[in-house]
């Protein structure tokens, strides 16, 4: 029976399109999945999308489409990207699927039946972006992401999280590697040691979620819903015999790979839910750090994202003769290698196109690629396109010793998630081999061969040397396969070894033995694997990001069916900074506010802009009384052309967030001088 290995990525929110931060977690899992398979494990690799909750509901509303339609669009984009990148996930779960809903409701009922759920009223500060209550005073921003929190008071269902404090601490104590890296583990432990409060697990203020069974005005808390994906995907909650078997086979998961910001959910809430439901716990939670771009976390809200598509397209263009699908796989390899080599896993790391191109040229084009092409071309030329037949069984070159212990050291680092070190060990070997090749100068030996003498000593020496180097290349290529499946497949075929995927399946990429390369094997067709990159590609990628990127959140026009006769011209996805600069947003203070006779919706305001006083008519009378507004600091569009309403001139507009309940007026926590411009 093969060992089973079940690993998961976080499921991605569908409020915005994928970027390389998302690709990072997913490709890291793919690398692990491929390696486990080549070791002989039966692997279940799960990814998917997290589609419920207020955040998604609001994004869909902003785009003007129903949430399901919005979720379908973005979830499809994630799925397509993973396909383009050749990722080998076994399943792709969407939390809006019936199989998942059924499982989540079953989990809720089980927690209820086991006595871990009660109802109570709670008033607190909620961060919609993180979908979590925060222990901060009203008006204070979210301590995790800095965005404003909202005061929410609701009768909710509660999970008795506090009852699990000791059990959780015992778990961390007994299984020290349950959470890694240790920095994250320490944070989790101190969170649990603190005041571990019960957790609100239902909401009534919106309805885009899975209803609480038997009390449908509540929807289940999005994190309870989302975390359950790890079990619903393998059949939890289904009565079908096949699903029960599937669950028993795969659960518990061997590894949850998660971003460091969501470890509290995975290391505290999730094990507590599972304990309460009487289910086994996952074996490990490993956190990856953040990809930073221009110094801060790459994220939709900061707008500092880089899309994986840019890299697939730019590097794919190096292979103009290949079909687009293969170009994408080549580009994906470059991204996979770069992210795992450049950033020590678990730590934050900066992404830049410059670093990507520098590493590509140094490690792939000039390093691995150049070694392969030098050696294989010599063999091809001097040994009739075959692997040379060596005369010796023992090898004394630096090469043999450089790769002798390579698999062991590579595996050691890889299994502790130190991917960068695993790759570094390979590149150390490559540079030793390169040094060996340069100092021996096989081309000189080749030049001295007497073609009419079959037993010429130069030919014999060259055969021995090339065989050594080709063996080293085979071993390196086998180890690199999970990281660069496409490029290593090319090298493998050039070595005459056929399909690397087959080799992985047949156990030929593990327990690598020196001498397994069969002398006399016919080499495949040779060709460059990693063409050198011109620095100009940096500008090409930068331009692609600036000009060709679709908006991070799709516009309504992209999601909604296009009307036969559009009533309004399509809105462009982006405006330039110059366009934005045309809008003069300024801070003002309301001096006078009064109702306008016979106009239920309008208030007449006089606002102080520091240098002048303006009259503005605002359609907020249904939501704000004049008294609430007087003295309040607001933001106005100061250069809006004046217009007449109800016979009165309105010069400017008050800026407000268009929430479902009432327009929330833009304001500041700081004391900003009147007239200050917003930029
Ligand atoms: N939906 C939740 C997870 C639920 S899991 C049961 C969520 N989604 S997310 O889309 O906001 O982020 C998911 C994951 O994407 C992060 O945990 C992280 O793994 C990855 N990343 C998103 N931005 C990232 C970076 N800038 N850098 C590295 N990883 C990033 O949280």
Boltz pocket constraint, residues with backbone or C-beta under 6 A from the ligand:
constraints:
  - pocket:
      binder: B
      contacts: [[A, 9], [A, 10], [A, 11], [A, 12], [A, 13], [A, 20], [A, 21], [A, 22], [A, 24], [A, 25], [A, 50], [A, 223], [A, 226], [A, 227], [A, 228], [A, 229], [A, 257], [A, 258], [A, 259], [A, 260], [A, 261], [A, 262], [A, 288], [A, 289], [A, 290], [A, 291], [A, 292], [A, 297], [A, 298], [A, 299]]
      max_distance: 6.0
